[in-house]
Amino acid sequence: MKTPVCNLCGKAMEKGFIPDVAHGTVRRAVWHRGDPEPALLFGMPLGGLSIDKLETLPITTFRCPECGLLQFYANADEE
Ligand SMILES: [Zn+2]
């Protein structure tokens, strides 16, 4: 994808990602289609959210080096 330009400053934005840290493991944050649903085991909540990996896309984040504005993109071609 083309490097976006900041809507406020007109500067070219820097590509990056949002680390997702859980249980000592660092992963790339993802976008998930639909509303968040609690994860259940035999009808009992597990304290987290239910995730369908087929409904997720990796998130690429661009940051403006001038004002710090962030823009998020969830693109299938970034996997
Ligand atoms: Zn900016």
PDB file of the backbone (N, CA, C, O) and the ligand in Angstrom, with CONECT records:
HET     ZN  A 101       1
ATOM      1  N   MET A   1       0.835  -1.185   0.000  1.00  0.00           N
ATOM      2  CA  MET A   1       0.000   0.000   0.000  1.00  0.00           C
ATOM      3  C   MET A   1       0.875   1.241   0.000  1.00  0.00           C
ATOM      4  O   MET A   1       2.012   1.206   0.471  1.00  0.00           O
ATOM      5  N   LYS A   2       0.355   2.322  -0.519  1.00  0.00           N
ATOM      6  CA  LYS A   2       1.110   3.575  -0.561  1.00  0.00           C
ATOM      7  C   LYS A   2       1.240   4.157   0.848  1.00  0.00           C
ATOM      8  O   LYS A   2       0.358   3.980   1.688  1.00  0.00           O
ATOM      9  N   THR A   3       2.351   4.851   1.093  1.00  0.00           N
ATOM     10  CA  THR A   3       2.541   5.516   2.378  1.00  0.00           C
ATOM     11  C   THR A   3       1.562   6.682   2.481  1.00  0.00           C
ATOM     12  O   THR A   3       1.576   7.578   1.636  1.00  0.00           O
ATOM     13  N   PRO A   4       0.705   6.679   3.520  1.00  0.00           N
ATOM     14  CA  PRO A   4      -0.255   7.788   3.642  1.00  0.00           C
ATOM     15  C   PRO A   4       0.428   9.084   4.075  1.00  0.00           C
ATOM     16  O   PRO A   4       1.538   9.086   4.608  1.00  0.00           O
ATOM     17  N   VAL A   5      -0.275  10.174   3.827  1.00  0.00           N
ATOM     18  CA  VAL A   5       0.189  11.510   4.207  1.00  0.00           C
ATOM     19  C   VAL A   5      -0.742  12.018   5.311  1.00  0.00           C
ATOM     20  O   VAL A   5      -1.958  11.837   5.235  1.00  0.00           O
ATOM     21  N   CYS A   6      -0.168  12.655   6.338  1.00  0.00           N
ATOM     22  CA  CYS A   6      -0.949  13.161   7.467  1.00  0.00           C
ATOM     23  C   CYS A   6      -1.998  14.173   6.992  1.00  0.00           C
ATOM     24  O   CYS A   6      -1.691  15.090   6.230  1.00  0.00           O
ATOM     25  N   ASN A   7      -3.241  13.990   7.457  1.00  0.00           N
ATOM     26  CA  ASN A   7      -4.326  14.909   7.090  1.00  0.00           C
ATOM     27  C   ASN A   7      -4.126  16.296   7.689  1.00  0.00           C
ATOM     28  O   ASN A   7      -4.668  17.272   7.172  1.00  0.00           O
ATOM     29  N   LEU A   8      -3.354  16.398   8.775  1.00  0.00           N
ATOM     30  CA  LEU A   8      -3.175  17.669   9.477  1.00  0.00           C
ATOM     31  C   LEU A   8      -1.935  18.420   9.006  1.00  0.00           C
ATOM     32  O   LEU A   8      -1.977  19.638   8.833  1.00  0.00           O
ATOM     33  N   CYS A   9      -0.808  17.685   8.791  1.00  0.00           N
ATOM     34  CA  CYS A   9       0.482  18.322   8.510  1.00  0.00           C
ATOM     35  C   CYS A   9       0.945  18.177   7.062  1.00  0.00           C
ATOM     36  O   CYS A   9       1.780  18.953   6.596  1.00  0.00           O
ATOM     37  N   GLY A  10       0.411  17.195   6.358  1.00  0.00           N
ATOM     38  CA  GLY A  10       0.869  16.951   5.001  1.00  0.00           C
ATOM     39  C   GLY A  10       2.181  16.191   4.928  1.00  0.00           C
ATOM     40  O   GLY A  10       2.748  16.057   3.844  1.00  0.00           O
ATOM     41  N   LYS A  11       2.689  15.679   6.073  1.00  0.00           N
ATOM     42  CA  LYS A  11       3.948  14.928   6.105  1.00  0.00           C
ATOM     43  C   LYS A  11       3.695  13.455   5.788  1.00  0.00           C
ATOM     44  O   LYS A  11       2.631  12.917   6.092  1.00  0.00           O
ATOM     45  N   ALA A  12       4.700  12.808   5.165  1.00  0.00           N
ATOM     46  CA  ALA A  12       4.632  11.364   4.945  1.00  0.00           C
ATOM     47  C   ALA A  12       4.685  10.665   6.301  1.00  0.00           C
ATOM     48  O   ALA A  12       5.472  11.038   7.171  1.00  0.00           O
ATOM     49  N   MET A  13       3.837   9.645   6.472  1.00  0.00           N
ATOM     50  CA  MET A  13       3.727   8.971   7.764  1.00  0.00           C
ATOM     51  C   MET A  13       4.653   7.769   7.842  1.00  0.00           C
ATOM     52  O   MET A  13       5.001   7.177   6.821  1.00  0.00           O
ATOM     53  N   GLU A  14       5.055   7.407   9.072  1.00  0.00           N
ATOM     54  CA  GLU A  14       5.946   6.270   9.321  1.00  0.00           C
ATOM     55  C   GLU A  14       5.111   5.010   9.533  1.00  0.00           C
ATOM     56  O   GLU A  14       4.092   5.040  10.223  1.00  0.00           O
ATOM     57  N   LYS A  15       5.553   3.894   8.931  1.00  0.00           N
ATOM     58  CA  LYS A  15       4.863   2.619   9.097  1.00  0.00           C
ATOM     59  C   LYS A  15       5.265   1.970  10.408  1.00  0.00           C
ATOM     60  O   LYS A  15       6.428   2.042  10.803  1.00  0.00           O
ATOM     61  N   GLY A  16       4.309   1.329  11.096  1.00  0.00           N
ATOM     62  CA  GLY A  16       4.594   0.599  12.329  1.00  0.00           C
ATOM     63  C   GLY A  16       3.473  -0.368  12.649  1.00  0.00           C
ATOM     64  O   GLY A  16       2.623  -0.647  11.804  1.00  0.00           O
ATOM     65  N   PHE A  17       3.472  -0.874  13.860  1.00  0.00           N
ATOM     66  CA  PHE A  17       2.403  -1.779  14.305  1.00  0.00           C
ATOM     67  C   PHE A  17       2.213  -1.620  15.799  1.00  0.00           C
ATOM     68  O   PHE A  17       3.067  -1.058  16.485  1.00  0.00           O
ATOM     69  N   ILE A  18       1.089  -2.117  16.306  1.00  0.00           N
ATOM     70  CA  ILE A  18       0.789  -2.056  17.728  1.00  0.00           C
ATOM     71  C   ILE A  18       1.067  -3.426  18.327  1.00  0.00           C
ATOM     72  O   ILE A  18       0.372  -4.387  17.997  1.00  0.00           O
ATOM     73  N   PRO A  19       2.074  -3.545  19.208  1.00  0.00           N
ATOM     74  CA  PRO A  19       2.323  -4.828  19.860  1.00  0.00           C
ATOM     75  C   PRO A  19       1.171  -5.166  20.807  1.00  0.00           C
ATOM     76  O   PRO A  19       0.641  -4.289  21.489  1.00  0.00           O
ATOM     77  N   ASP A  20       0.793  -6.430  20.841  1.00  0.00           N
ATOM     78  CA  ASP A  20      -0.262  -6.940  21.717  1.00  0.00           C
ATOM     79  C   ASP A  20       0.423  -7.905  22.687  1.00  0.00           C
ATOM     80  O   ASP A  20       0.818  -9.005  22.300  1.00  0.00           O
ATOM     81  N   VAL A  21       0.559  -7.489  23.941  1.00  0.00           N
ATOM     82  CA  VAL A  21       1.318  -8.263  24.930  1.00  0.00           C
ATOM     83  C   VAL A  21       0.352  -9.016  25.836  1.00  0.00           C
ATOM     84  O   VAL A  21      -0.543  -8.416  26.432  1.00  0.00           O
ATOM     85  N   ALA A  22       0.534 -10.333  25.937  1.00  0.00           N
ATOM     86  CA  ALA A  22      -0.289 -11.139  26.846  1.00  0.00           C
ATOM     87  C   ALA A  22       0.509 -12.350  27.286  1.00  0.00           C
ATOM     88  O   ALA A  22       1.095 -13.045  26.456  1.00  0.00           O
ATOM     89  N   HIS A  23       0.537 -12.606  28.576  1.00  0.00           N
ATOM     90  CA  HIS A  23       1.192 -13.781  29.153  1.00  0.00           C
ATOM     91  C   HIS A  23       2.649 -13.894  28.700  1.00  0.00           C
ATOM     92  O   HIS A  23       3.130 -14.992  28.424  1.00  0.00           O
ATOM     93  N   GLY A  24       3.349 -12.761  28.625  1.00  0.00           N
ATOM     94  CA  GLY A  24       4.763 -12.768  28.280  1.00  0.00           C
ATOM     95  C   GLY A  24       5.055 -12.938  26.805  1.00  0.00           C
ATOM     96  O   GLY A  24       6.219 -13.004  26.411  1.00  0.00           O
ATOM     97  N   THR A  25       4.012 -13.010  25.972  1.00  0.00           N
ATOM     98  CA  THR A  25       4.196 -13.161  24.530  1.00  0.00           C
ATOM     99  C   THR A  25       3.775 -11.866  23.835  1.00  0.00           C
ATOM    100  O   THR A  25       2.771 -11.253  24.198  1.00  0.00           O
ATOM    101  N   VAL A  26       4.554 -11.460  22.834  1.00  0.00           N
ATOM    102  CA  VAL A  26       4.222 -10.254  22.084  1.00  0.00           C
ATOM    103  C   VAL A  26       3.768 -10.659  20.688  1.00  0.00           C
ATOM    104  O   VAL A  26       4.483 -11.358  19.970  1.00  0.00           O
ATOM    105  N   ARG A  27       2.574 -10.215  20.310  1.00  0.00           N
ATOM    106  CA  ARG A  27       2.042 -10.479  18.977  1.00  0.00           C
ATOM    107  C   ARG A  27       1.649  -9.151  18.344  1.00  0.00           C
ATOM    108  O   ARG A  27       1.645  -8.106  18.994  1.00  0.00           O
ATOM    109  N   ARG A  28       1.323  -9.221  17.066  1.00  0.00           N
ATOM    110  CA  ARG A  28       0.841  -8.053  16.344  1.00  0.00           C
ATOM    111  C   ARG A  28      -0.669  -7.948  16.592  1.00  0.00           C
ATOM    112  O   ARG A  28      -1.388  -8.940  16.480  1.00  0.00           O
ATOM    113  N   ALA A  29      -1.139  -6.757  16.926  1.00  0.00           N
ATOM    114  CA  ALA A  29      -2.574  -6.562  17.140  1.00  0.00           C
ATOM    115  C   ALA A  29      -3.337  -6.816  15.844  1.00  0.00           C
ATOM    116  O   ALA A  29      -2.826  -6.568  14.752  1.00  0.00           O
ATOM    117  N   VAL A  30      -4.565  -7.314  15.978  1.00  0.00           N
ATOM    118  CA  VAL A  30      -5.411  -7.595  14.819  1.00  0.00           C
ATOM    119  C   VAL A  30      -6.748  -6.870  14.953  1.00  0.00           C
ATOM    120  O   VAL A  30      -7.169  -6.503  16.050  1.00  0.00           O
ATOM    121  N   TRP A  31      -7.401  -6.674  13.807  1.00  0.00           N
ATOM    122  CA  TRP A  31      -8.766  -6.179  13.742  1.00  0.00           C
ATOM    123  C   TRP A  31      -9.663  -7.398  13.667  1.00  0.00           C
ATOM    124  O   TRP A  31      -9.321  -8.382  13.010  1.00  0.00           O
ATOM    125  N   HIS A  32     -10.842  -7.343  14.351  1.00  0.00           N
ATOM    126  CA  HIS A  32     -11.791  -8.459  14.327  1.00  0.00           C
ATOM    127  C   HIS A  32     -13.152  -7.955  13.870  1.00  0.00           C
ATOM    128  O   HIS A  32     -13.654  -6.951  14.374  1.00  0.00           O
ATOM    129  N   ARG A  33     -13.741  -8.658  12.914  1.00  0.00           N
ATOM    130  CA  ARG A  33     -15.072  -8.305  12.409  1.00  0.00           C
ATOM    131  C   ARG A  33     -16.129  -8.514  13.508  1.00  0.00           C
ATOM    132  O   ARG A  33     -16.045  -9.478  14.269  1.00  0.00           O
ATOM    133  N   GLY A  34     -17.112  -7.623  13.591  1.00  0.00           N
ATOM    134  CA  GLY A  34     -18.266  -7.793  14.478  1.00  0.00           C
ATOM    135  C   GLY A  34     -18.064  -7.221  15.863  1.00  0.00           C
ATOM    136  O   GLY A  34     -17.116  -6.476  16.114  1.00  0.00           O
ATOM    137  N   ASP A  35     -18.982  -7.585  16.773  1.00  0.00           N
ATOM    138  CA  ASP A  35     -18.950  -7.107  18.156  1.00  0.00           C
ATOM    139  C   ASP A  35     -18.143  -8.061  19.025  1.00  0.00           C
ATOM    140  O   ASP A  35     -18.113  -9.262  18.756  1.00  0.00           O
ATOM    141  N   PRO A  36     -17.474  -7.535  20.087  1.00  0.00           N
ATOM    142  CA  PRO A  36     -16.755  -8.425  21.001  1.00  0.00           C
ATOM    143  C   PRO A  36     -17.731  -9.335  21.749  1.00  0.00           C
ATOM    144  O   PRO A  36     -18.762  -8.882  22.248  1.00  0.00           O
ATOM    145  N   GLU A  37     -17.393 -10.617  21.819  1.00  0.00           N
ATOM    146  CA  GLU A  37     -18.225 -11.609  22.528  1.00  0.00           C
ATOM    147  C   GLU A  37     -17.352 -12.291  23.570  1.00  0.00           C
ATOM    148  O   GLU A  37     -16.189 -12.588  23.299  1.00  0.00           O
ATOM    149  N   PRO A  38     -17.896 -12.545  24.767  1.00  0.00           N
ATOM    150  CA  PRO A  38     -17.089 -13.216  25.798  1.00  0.00           C
ATOM    151  C   PRO A  38     -16.773 -14.657  25.403  1.00  0.00           C
ATOM    152  O   PRO A  38     -17.599 -15.353  24.814  1.00  0.00           O
ATOM    153  N   ALA A  39     -15.554 -15.086  25.742  1.00  0.00           N
ATOM    154  CA  ALA A  39     -15.179 -16.483  25.521  1.00  0.00           C
ATOM    155  C   ALA A  39     -15.871 -17.332  26.580  1.00  0.00           C
ATOM    156  O   ALA A  39     -15.848 -17.002  27.766  1.00  0.00           O
ATOM    157  N   LEU A  40     -16.487 -18.428  26.145  1.00  0.00           N
ATOM    158  CA  LEU A  40     -17.227 -19.297  27.060  1.00  0.00           C
ATOM    159  C   LEU A  40     -16.680 -20.717  26.997  1.00  0.00           C
ATOM    160  O   LEU A  40     -16.222 -21.168  25.947  1.00  0.00           O
ATOM    161  N   LEU A  41     -16.729 -21.418  28.130  1.00  0.00           N
ATOM    162  CA  LEU A  41     -16.406 -22.840  28.188  1.00  0.00           C
ATOM    163  C   LEU A  41     -17.553 -23.509  28.923  1.00  0.00           C
ATOM    164  O   LEU A  41     -17.755 -23.266  30.112  1.00  0.00           O
ATOM    165  N   PHE A  42     -18.305 -24.347  28.230  1.00  0.00           N
ATOM    166  CA  PHE A  42     -19.510 -24.983  28.780  1.00  0.00           C
ATOM    167  C   PHE A  42     -20.463 -23.931  29.347  1.00  0.00           C
ATOM    168  O   PHE A  42     -21.082 -24.141  30.390  1.00  0.00           O
ATOM    169  N   GLY A  43     -20.575 -22.788  28.643  1.00  0.00           N
ATOM    170  CA  GLY A  43     -21.493 -21.730  29.043  1.00  0.00           C
ATOM    171  C   GLY A  43     -20.962 -20.793  30.107  1.00  0.00           C
ATOM    172  O   GLY A  43     -21.633 -19.822  30.458  1.00  0.00           O
ATOM    173  N   MET A  44     -19.764 -21.060  30.635  1.00  0.00           N
ATOM    174  CA  MET A  44     -19.200 -20.220  31.699  1.00  0.00           C
ATOM    175  C   MET A  44     -18.163 -19.276  31.089  1.00  0.00           C
ATOM    176  O   MET A  44     -17.333 -19.711  30.291  1.00  0.00           O
ATOM    177  N   PRO A  45     -18.199 -17.970  31.457  1.00  0.00           N
ATOM    178  CA  PRO A  45     -17.217 -17.022  30.925  1.00  0.00           C
ATOM    179  C   PRO A  45     -15.798 -17.343  31.388  1.00  0.00           C
ATOM    180  O   PRO A  45     -15.570 -17.691  32.546  1.00  0.00           O
ATOM    181  N   LEU A  46     -14.853 -17.218  30.462  1.00  0.00           N
ATOM    182  CA  LEU A  46     -13.444 -17.493  30.768  1.00  0.00           C
ATOM    183  C   LEU A  46     -12.695 -16.223  31.139  1.00  0.00           C
ATOM    184  O   LEU A  46     -11.528 -16.283  31.525  1.00  0.00           O
ATOM    185  N   GLY A  47     -13.358 -15.062  31.026  1.00  0.00           N
ATOM    186  CA  GLY A  47     -12.707 -13.804  31.383  1.00  0.00           C
ATOM    187  C   GLY A  47     -12.045 -13.110  30.214  1.00  0.00           C
ATOM    188  O   GLY A  47     -11.438 -12.054  30.396  1.00  0.00           O
ATOM    189  N   GLY A  48     -12.142 -13.666  29.024  1.00  0.00           N
ATOM    190  CA  GLY A  48     -11.562 -13.043  27.833  1.00  0.00           C
ATOM    191  C   GLY A  48     -12.606 -12.920  26.741  1.00  0.00           C
ATOM    192  O   GLY A  48     -13.805 -13.042  26.993  1.00  0.00           O
ATOM    193  N   LEU A  49     -12.145 -12.679  25.537  1.00  0.00           N
ATOM    194  CA  LEU A  49     -13.034 -12.539  24.393  1.00  0.00           C
ATOM    195  C   LEU A  49     -12.882 -13.724  23.451  1.00  0.00           C
ATOM    196  O   LEU A  49     -11.803 -14.304  23.333  1.00  0.00           O
ATOM    197  N   SER A  50     -13.976 -14.074  22.783  1.00  0.00           N
ATOM    198  CA  SER A  50     -13.956 -15.131  21.778  1.00  0.00           C
ATOM    199  C   SER A  50     -13.362 -14.583  20.486  1.00  0.00           C
ATOM    200  O   SER A  50     -13.766 -13.518  20.019  1.00  0.00           O
ATOM    201  N   ILE A  51     -12.407 -15.303  19.906  1.00  0.00           N
ATOM    202  CA  ILE A  51     -11.748 -14.867  18.677  1.00  0.00           C
ATOM    203  C   ILE A  51     -11.914 -15.927  17.599  1.00  0.00           C
ATOM    204  O   ILE A  51     -11.622 -17.102  17.825  1.00  0.00           O
ATOM    205  N   ASP A  52     -12.385 -15.509  16.418  1.00  0.00           N
ATOM    206  CA  ASP A  52     -12.436 -16.371  15.242  1.00  0.00           C
ATOM    207  C   ASP A  52     -11.311 -15.890  14.314  1.00  0.00           C
ATOM    208  O   ASP A  52     -11.418 -14.823  13.708  1.00  0.00           O
ATOM    209  N   LYS A  53     -10.240 -16.675  14.206  1.00  0.00           N
ATOM    210  CA  LYS A  53      -9.069 -16.224  13.431  1.00  0.00           C
ATOM    211  C   LYS A  53      -9.408 -15.942  11.974  1.00  0.00           C
ATOM    212  O   LYS A  53      -8.724 -15.153  11.321  1.00  0.00           O
ATOM    213  N   LEU A  54     -10.468 -16.586  11.453  1.00  0.00           N
ATOM    214  CA  LEU A  54     -10.860 -16.339  10.059  1.00  0.00           C
ATOM    215  C   LEU A  54     -11.479 -14.949   9.888  1.00  0.00           C
ATOM    216  O   LEU A  54     -11.607 -14.458   8.766  1.00  0.00           O
ATOM    217  N   GLU A  55     -11.858 -14.322  10.995  1.00  0.00           N
ATOM    218  CA  GLU A  55     -12.487 -12.993  10.949  1.00  0.00           C
ATOM    219  C   GLU A  55     -11.529 -11.888  11.374  1.00  0.00           C
ATOM    220  O   GLU A  55     -11.972 -10.785  11.695  1.00  0.00           O
ATOM    221  N   THR A  56     -10.219 -12.162  11.383  1.00  0.00           N
ATOM    222  CA  THR A  56      -9.250 -11.153  11.808  1.00  0.00           C
ATOM    223  C   THR A  56      -8.336 -10.743  10.655  1.00  0.00           C
ATOM    224  O   THR A  56      -8.113 -11.496   9.707  1.00  0.00           O
ATOM    225  N   LEU A  57      -7.820  -9.528  10.771  1.00  0.00           N
ATOM    226  CA  LEU A  57      -6.821  -9.016   9.830  1.00  0.00           C
ATOM    227  C   LEU A  57      -5.731  -8.307  10.628  1.00  0.00           C
ATOM    228  O   LEU A  57      -6.028  -7.649  11.625  1.00  0.00           O
ATOM    229  N   PRO A  58      -4.462  -8.434  10.200  1.00  0.00           N
ATOM    230  CA  PRO A  58      -3.401  -7.721  10.903  1.00  0.00           C
ATOM    231  C   PRO A  58      -3.563  -6.206  10.725  1.00  0.00           C
ATOM    232  O   PRO A  58      -4.003  -5.731   9.678  1.00  0.00           O
ATOM    233  N   ILE A  59      -3.200  -5.467  11.767  1.00  0.00           N
ATOM    234  CA  ILE A  59      -3.310  -4.006  11.734  1.00  0.00           C
ATOM    235  C   ILE A  59      -1.940  -3.397  11.444  1.00  0.00           C
ATOM    236  O   ILE A  59      -0.956  -3.701  12.119  1.00  0.00           O
ATOM    237  N   THR A  60      -1.891  -2.542  10.441  1.00  0.00           N
ATOM    238  CA  THR A  60      -0.716  -1.710  10.178  1.00  0.00           C
ATOM    239  C   THR A  60      -1.053  -0.295  10.620  1.00  0.00           C
ATOM    240  O   THR A  60      -2.128   0.219  10.311  1.00  0.00           O
ATOM    241  N   THR A  61      -0.143   0.328  11.337  1.00  0.00           N
ATOM    242  CA  THR A  61      -0.377   1.667  11.865  1.00  0.00           C
ATOM    243  C   THR A  61       0.669   2.624  11.302  1.00  0.00           C
ATOM    244  O   THR A  61       1.863   2.324  11.300  1.00  0.00           O
ATOM    245  N   PHE A  62       0.214   3.764  10.831  1.00  0.00           N
ATOM    246  CA  PHE A  62       1.118   4.810  10.359  1.00  0.00           C
ATOM    247  C   PHE A  62       1.064   5.980  11.336  1.00  0.00           C
ATOM    248  O   PHE A  62      -0.007   6.348  11.817  1.00  0.00           O
ATOM    249  N   ARG A  63       2.251   6.571  11.630  1.00  0.00           N
ATOM    250  CA  ARG A  63       2.374   7.674  12.581  1.00  0.00           C
ATOM    251  C   ARG A  63       2.974   8.888  11.890  1.00  0.00           C
ATOM    252  O   ARG A  63       3.953   8.784  11.151  1.00  0.00           O
ATOM    253  N   CYS A  64       2.368  10.034  12.144  1.00  0.00           N
ATOM    254  CA  CYS A  64       2.926  11.290  11.615  1.00  0.00           C
ATOM    255  C   CYS A  64       4.116  11.694  12.471  1.00  0.00           C
ATOM    256  O   CYS A  64       3.970  11.816  13.688  1.00  0.00           O
ATOM    257  N   PRO A  65       5.311  11.910  11.871  1.00  0.00           N
ATOM    258  CA  PRO A  65       6.485  12.300  12.653  1.00  0.00           C
ATOM    259  C   PRO A  65       6.378  13.740  13.172  1.00  0.00           C
ATOM    260  O   PRO A  65       7.140  14.135  14.054  1.00  0.00           O
ATOM    261  N   GLU A  66       5.453  14.512  12.640  1.00  0.00           N
ATOM    262  CA  GLU A  66       5.299  15.913  13.057  1.00  0.00           C
ATOM    263  C   GLU A  66       4.345  16.049  14.246  1.00  0.00           C
ATOM    264  O   GLU A  66       4.712  16.634  15.265  1.00  0.00           O
ATOM    265  N   CYS A  67       3.121  15.515  14.128  1.00  0.00           N
ATOM    266  CA  CYS A  67       2.104  15.742  15.168  1.00  0.00           C
ATOM    267  C   CYS A  67       1.736  14.472  15.939  1.00  0.00           C
ATOM    268  O   CYS A  67       1.026  14.551  16.942  1.00  0.00           O
ATOM    269  N   GLY A  68       2.204  13.306  15.491  1.00  0.00           N
ATOM    270  CA  GLY A  68       1.931  12.067  16.215  1.00  0.00           C
ATOM    271  C   GLY A  68       0.606  11.412  15.871  1.00  0.00           C
ATOM    272  O   GLY A  68       0.269  10.383  16.457  1.00  0.00           O
ATOM    273  N   LEU A  69      -0.161  11.976  14.935  1.00  0.00           N
ATOM    274  CA  LEU A  69      -1.433  11.369  14.532  1.00  0.00           C
ATOM    275  C   LEU A  69      -1.201   9.931  14.084  1.00  0.00           C
ATOM    276  O   LEU A  69      -0.244   9.648  13.363  1.00  0.00           O
ATOM    277  N   LEU A  70      -2.086   9.016  14.516  1.00  0.00           N
ATOM    278  CA  LEU A  70      -2.008   7.616  14.102  1.00  0.00           C
ATOM    279  C   LEU A  70      -3.158   7.296  13.159  1.00  0.00           C
ATOM    280  O   LEU A  70      -4.288   7.740  13.364  1.00  0.00           O
ATOM    281  N   GLN A  71      -2.852   6.510  12.107  1.00  0.00           N
ATOM    282  CA  GLN A  71      -3.880   5.988  11.211  1.00  0.00           C
ATOM    283  C   GLN A  71      -3.722   4.486  11.149  1.00  0.00           C
ATOM    284  O   GLN A  71      -2.621   3.977  10.938  1.00  0.00           O
ATOM    285  N   PHE A  72      -4.835   3.768  11.336  1.00  0.00           N
ATOM    286  CA  PHE A  72      -4.827   2.305  11.381  1.00  0.00           C
ATOM    287  C   PHE A  72      -5.439   1.745  10.098  1.00  0.00           C
ATOM    288  O   PHE A  72      -6.441   2.248   9.592  1.00  0.00           O
ATOM    289  N   TYR A  73      -4.793   0.671   9.580  1.00  0.00           N
ATOM    290  CA  TYR A  73      -5.296  -0.021   8.395  1.00  0.00           C
ATOM    291  C   TYR A  73      -5.322  -1.513   8.679  1.00  0.00           C
ATOM    292  O   TYR A  73      -4.357  -2.062   9.210  1.00  0.00           O
ATOM    293  N   ALA A  74      -6.416  -2.169   8.329  1.00  0.00           N
ATOM    294  CA  ALA A  74      -6.516  -3.620   8.461  1.00  0.00           C
ATOM    295  C   ALA A  74      -6.625  -4.177   7.044  1.00  0.00           C
ATOM    296  O   ALA A  74      -7.699  -4.170   6.443  1.00  0.00           O
ATOM    297  N   ASN A  75      -5.495  -4.662   6.517  1.00  0.00           N
ATOM    298  CA  ASN A  75      -5.429  -5.106   5.128  1.00  0.00           C
ATOM    299  C   ASN A  75      -5.013  -6.557   5.041  1.00  0.00           C
ATOM    300  O   ASN A  75      -4.032  -6.971   5.658  1.00  0.00           O
ATOM    301  N   ALA A  76      -5.760  -7.325   4.274  1.00  0.00           N
ATOM    302  CA  ALA A  76      -5.462  -8.744   4.124  1.00  0.00           C
ATOM    303  C   ALA A  76      -4.092  -8.952   3.472  1.00  0.00           C
ATOM    304  O   ALA A  76      -3.442  -9.964   3.735  1.00  0.00           O
ATOM    305  N   ASP A  77      -3.638  -8.018   2.628  1.00  0.00           N
ATOM    306  CA  ASP A  77      -2.372  -8.208   1.911  1.00  0.00           C
ATOM    307  C   ASP A  77      -1.145  -7.910   2.792  1.00  0.00           C
ATOM    308  O   ASP A  77      -0.015  -8.036   2.321  1.00  0.00           O
ATOM    309  N   GLU A  78      -1.344  -7.520   4.054  1.00  0.00           N
ATOM    310  CA  GLU A  78      -0.230  -7.212   4.959  1.00  0.00           C
ATOM    311  C   GLU A  78       0.144  -8.405   5.820  1.00  0.00           C
ATOM    312  O   GLU A  78       1.019  -8.278   6.677  1.00  0.00           O
ATOM    313  N   GLU A  79      -0.490  -9.570   5.626  1.00  0.00           N
ATOM    314  CA  GLU A  79      -0.229 -10.740   6.484  1.00  0.00           C
ATOM    315  C   GLU A  79       1.162 -11.265   6.296  1.00  0.00           C
ATOM    316  O   GLU A  79       1.545 -12.242   6.939  1.00  0.00           O
TER     317      GLU A  79
HETATM  318 ZN    ZN A 101       0.692  15.357  11.337  1.00  0.00          ZN2+
END
